[in-house]
Amino acid sequence: MTPNSRHISVLIADDSAFMRTALRRMIESDDAFRVVETACDGVDALAKIHKLRPDVVTLDIEMPRLNGLNTLKHIMQQCPCPVIMVSSLTQEGAQVTLDALDLGAFDYISKDLSYASLDIIKIRKDLIAKIKAAASSAAFSADPPAISQLPSAAFSRNLVHARARECAPEIVCIGTSTGGPKALQQLLPTLPASFPSGILIVQHMPPGFTGPFAQRLNTLCKIHVREAWDHDLIEPGVALIAPASWHMLPYRVGNKAFVQLTKEPGDTLHRPAVDVTMLAAASAFGAATLGVIMTGMGDDGARGMKAIHACGGYTIGQDQASCAVYGMPRSCAELGILDSVVPLDVLGHTIMHHCRSSRPALATAPLH
């Protein structure tokens, strides 16, 4: 649901008094928010959610009496509202957090908070941005999504008329953030094992999450999905996910293509960054690049999609109605660089339509 008053009301559920205090201070550092109540376990949280109907809930995973996952199930069944999970950055924490996203959680933040941490300012900004996005999420809104104010002529042309293509895509670059795990679990299983192109995926995630996420996707898909390693081969029918904290840059050597994992550039807001991967893909593959921008906050991917569009590649954006957060696709739509804008449920079909080709596989394709 959307806030009905000047403040976005937030309920914090965590069994740690330190965490309740830390989260309250970070949340209330923004005048747009008001923490209406805190809860020390899942049973306490459910009672207060029923009574207060907060706009957003932050929910710890490990709590006594009723843990976070079971509390989340009750919330989604009894009084649905946007929930942000507070997760530990461990292998087990990653698995449980992914389960929470499957159950309907809006997003998650790291539980590893400390006032001595150098990342505390970044964590606070991330938490505030996610709460604002959650409060305005179309999935919990009684109102339909607002129509974007876009350059109408250019945008309409992009929706209706596909530009003539010089060559079929050899590489598909997908960028996403908030809402991405659930969206990718819907998109990737629609692609066949015979998918003719290599796929690179940049999903904003903390360390320890991309490996388990790749494994989960691999069990759901006909294509092969794995976390990328340095100098990994790009192959048709294989999706490589950029590891957390590493940029993923595609490059070509002779008739083959690989990915390099690097910490540079070090000044990006996200690492991995969608822009870094897409810019490298546009440089290495030119018009044989297909860029896909999906649900997420901010504008990461706009520069990369612009480069793909400029070099003759094809660009696809997820539409507003099917996005958890219409930030990253909006930034591309407003630049007029999207050749297609489609709902999530037909995104896989759209990608396949543009990748069908009798051209040789990537490993034997000639350089452009």
Protein Blocks (a to p, Z undefined) as FASTA:
>chain_A
ZZfbfbdcdddddfbfklmmmmmmmmmmpmkbccfbdcfbfklmmmmmmmnopabdcddf
bdghiafklmmmmmmmmmgcdddddddddfklmmmmmmmmmnopabdcdfbbcfkbmklm
mmmmmmmmmmmmmmmpmklccbdcddddddfklmmmmmmmccddfbdcfbdcddddehkl
mmmmmmmmmpcfklcbdcdddddddehklmmmmmmmmmmpmbdcddddehiacdehiacd
ddehiacddddehjbccddddfbdfkbfbdcdfklmmmmmmmmnmmmpccdddedehjeh
jlmmmmmmmnopacddddfklpmblfklmmmmmnopafbdcdfklmmmmmmmmmgccbdc
fklpccZZ
